[in-house]
Each structure stands twice: as C-alpha cells, then as structure tokens.
C-alpha cells in the first residue's frame, strides 16, 4: 500500500508540472520598454548624460562609432534621432542584445575577461576584475573567484 501512494503522488506531480509548463508557454514575452524621445533637461544635474549612455551601448554591442550603430539599426528597420539621450537609452534597454555580434566562440579557457555589467548582487566583484575563464560550457563561463556561471554575452575581453 505504501508504494502505491508514492506512485500516485509522483503521477499527480508530473501532471501538475505539465499543467504549469503549458501555462508558462501561454505567457507573452516581455514587451519592449517604450522610451519617448524628448529634449534633455539641462538644468537637471543628476540626469543621464548622452556620452555615458553611448559608452554603455558601445561596450554592450561591440560597435565603436555612432554611424555603425545607426547602420545596424537601419538593417533592423529602426529609426532613432541619435542626437537625443532618450534614443540612446532606448537602444541600451531594448536593442543591445540584437545589435551585439553573436560570435561567442571568441572566448577560450584561460582568457582574461571583465563583466560588461555588474548587478547589485555582484558589485563587490568589480574590485577583483579581470577574471580568468576556468571552463566554458553551453554558453556559460565559469570564472575564477565566482561560484556561479556567467553568460558569455555578459563578458568582454580584458584589455
């Protein structure tokens, strides 16, 4: 009698997991954030500066000039006035992953890398950067001094 209870529980658990997966598949992907293009408020001393956001976009995409970014956006059919800070913020939030080159085979074991962005959870690791790649598996890299894998898309070679 005891093994049948375990089997019936396992079957019920499998059915529940399938139901949850079906519900998750029905969820729409997260929409892109709408950033309206507007003029900068120059009196606001704590505003985000255009040159800072440009540097973020250049670092995340691997592109190095504004005309390169504009050409990449044109291929996607996206038009932005790149004289405005809000356009660069929109690109940084919504299109950097699309514009970034897909050559993740650029990294090898032993390369020295830095993270592109540090979240609040791992900000303390920036002091020990650059890191050495210990292993690469399935788009994730294991770095020295880190107990968790990091996506290759979040890495850049240290100069």
Secondary structure as a PSIPRED ss2 file (coil, helix, strand):
# PSIPRED VFORMAT (PSIPRED V4.0)

   1 X C   1.000  0.000  0.000
   2 X H   0.000  1.000  0.000
   3 X H   0.000  1.000  0.000
   4 X H   0.000  1.000  0.000
   5 X H   0.000  1.000  0.000
   6 X H   0.000  1.000  0.000
   7 X H   0.000  1.000  0.000
   8 X H   0.000  1.000  0.000
   9 X H   0.000  1.000  0.000
  10 X H   0.000  1.000  0.000
  11 X H   0.000  1.000  0.000
  12 X H   0.000  1.000  0.000
  13 X H   0.000  1.000  0.000
  14 X H   0.000  1.000  0.000
  15 X H   0.000  1.000  0.000
  16 X H   0.000  1.000  0.000
  17 X H   0.000  1.000  0.000
  18 X H   0.000  1.000  0.000
  19 X H   0.000  1.000  0.000
  20 X H   0.000  1.000  0.000
  21 X H   0.000  1.000  0.000
  22 X H   0.000  1.000  0.000
  23 X H   0.000  1.000  0.000
  24 X H   0.000  1.000  0.000
  25 X H   0.000  1.000  0.000
  26 X H   0.000  1.000  0.000
  27 X C   1.000  0.000  0.000
  28 X C   1.000  0.000  0.000
  29 X C   1.000  0.000  0.000
  30 X C   1.000  0.000  0.000
  31 X C   1.000  0.000  0.000
  32 X C   1.000  0.000  0.000
  33 X C   1.000  0.000  0.000
  34 X C   1.000  0.000  0.000
  35 X C   1.000  0.000  0.000
  36 X C   1.000  0.000  0.000
  37 X C   1.000  0.000  0.000
  38 X C   1.000  0.000  0.000
  39 X C   1.000  0.000  0.000
  40 X C   1.000  0.000  0.000
  41 X C   1.000  0.000  0.000
  42 X C   1.000  0.000  0.000
  43 X C   1.000  0.000  0.000
  44 X C   1.000  0.000  0.000
  45 X C   1.000  0.000  0.000
  46 X C   1.000  0.000  0.000
  47 X C   1.000  0.000  0.000
  48 X C   1.000  0.000  0.000
  49 X C   1.000  0.000  0.000
  50 X H   0.000  1.000  0.000
  51 X H   0.000  1.000  0.000
  52 X H   0.000  1.000  0.000
  53 X H   0.000  1.000  0.000
  54 X H   0.000  1.000  0.000
  55 X H   0.000  1.000  0.000
  56 X H   0.000  1.000  0.000
  57 X H   0.000  1.000  0.000
  58 X H   0.000  1.000  0.000
  59 X H   0.000  1.000  0.000
  60 X H   0.000  1.000  0.000
  61 X H   0.000  1.000  0.000
  62 X C   1.000  0.000  0.000
  63 X C   1.000  0.000  0.000
  64 X C   1.000  0.000  0.000
  65 X C   1.000  0.000  0.000
  66 X H   0.000  1.000  0.000
  67 X H   0.000  1.000  0.000
  68 X H   0.000  1.000  0.000
  69 X H   0.000  1.000  0.000
  70 X H   0.000  1.000  0.000
  71 X H   0.000  1.000  0.000
  72 X H   0.000  1.000  0.000
  73 X H   0.000  1.000  0.000
  74 X H   0.000  1.000  0.000
  75 X H   0.000  1.000  0.000
  76 X H   0.000  1.000  0.000
  77 X C   1.000  0.000  0.000
  78 X C   1.000  0.000  0.000
  79 X C   1.000  0.000  0.000
  80 X C   1.000  0.000  0.000
  81 X C   1.000  0.000  0.000
  82 X C   1.000  0.000  0.000
  83 X C   1.000  0.000  0.000
  84 X C   1.000  0.000  0.000
  85 X H   0.000  1.000  0.000
  86 X H   0.000  1.000  0.000
  87 X H   0.000  1.000  0.000
  88 X H   0.000  1.000  0.000
  89 X H   0.000  1.000  0.000
  90 X H   0.000  1.000  0.000
  91 X H   0.000  1.000  0.000
  92 X H   0.000  1.000  0.000
  93 X H   0.000  1.000  0.000
  94 X H   0.000  1.000  0.000
  95 X H   0.000  1.000  0.000
  96 X H   0.000  1.000  0.000
  97 X H   0.000  1.000  0.000
  98 X H   0.000  1.000  0.000
  99 X H   0.000  1.000  0.000
 100 X C   1.000  0.000  0.000
 101 X C   1.000  0.000  0.000
 102 X C   1.000  0.000  0.000
 103 X C   1.000  0.000  0.000
 104 X H   0.000  1.000  0.000
 105 X H   0.000  1.000  0.000
 106 X H   0.000  1.000  0.000
 107 X C   1.000  0.000  0.000
 108 X C   1.000  0.000  0.000
 109 X C   1.000  0.000  0.000
 110 X C   1.000  0.000  0.000
 111 X C   1.000  0.000  0.000
 112 X E   0.000  0.000  1.000
 113 X E   0.000  0.000  1.000
 114 X E   0.000  0.000  1.000
 115 X E   0.000  0.000  1.000
 116 X C   1.000  0.000  0.000
 117 X C   1.000  0.000  0.000
 118 X C   1.000  0.000  0.000
 119 X C   1.000  0.000  0.000
 120 X H   0.000  1.000  0.000
 121 X H   0.000  1.000  0.000
 122 X H   0.000  1.000  0.000
 123 X H   0.000  1.000  0.000
 124 X H   0.000  1.000  0.000
 125 X H   0.000  1.000  0.000
 126 X H   0.000  1.000  0.000
 127 X H   0.000  1.000  0.000
 128 X H   0.000  1.000  0.000
 129 X C   1.000  0.000  0.000
 130 X C   1.000  0.000  0.000
 131 X E   0.000  0.000  1.000
 132 X E   0.000  0.000  1.000
 133 X E   0.000  0.000  1.000
 134 X E   0.000  0.000  1.000
 135 X E   0.000  0.000  1.000
 136 X E   0.000  0.000  1.000
 137 X E   0.000  0.000  1.000
 138 X C   1.000  0.000  0.000
 139 X C   1.000  0.000  0.000
 140 X E   0.000  0.000  1.000
 141 X E   0.000  0.000  1.000
 142 X E   0.000  0.000  1.000
 143 X E   0.000  0.000  1.000
 144 X C   1.000  0.000  0.000
 145 X C   1.000  0.000  0.000
 146 X C   1.000  0.000  0.000
 147 X C   1.000  0.000  0.000
 148 X C   1.000  0.000  0.000
 149 X C   1.000  0.000  0.000
 150 X E   0.000  0.000  1.000
 151 X E   0.000  0.000  1.000
 152 X H   0.000  1.000  0.000
 153 X H   0.000  1.000  0.000
 154 X H   0.000  1.000  0.000
 155 X E   0.000  0.000  1.000
 156 X E   0.000  0.000  1.000
 157 X E   0.000  0.000  1.000
 158 X C   1.000  0.000  0.000
 159 X C   1.000  0.000  0.000
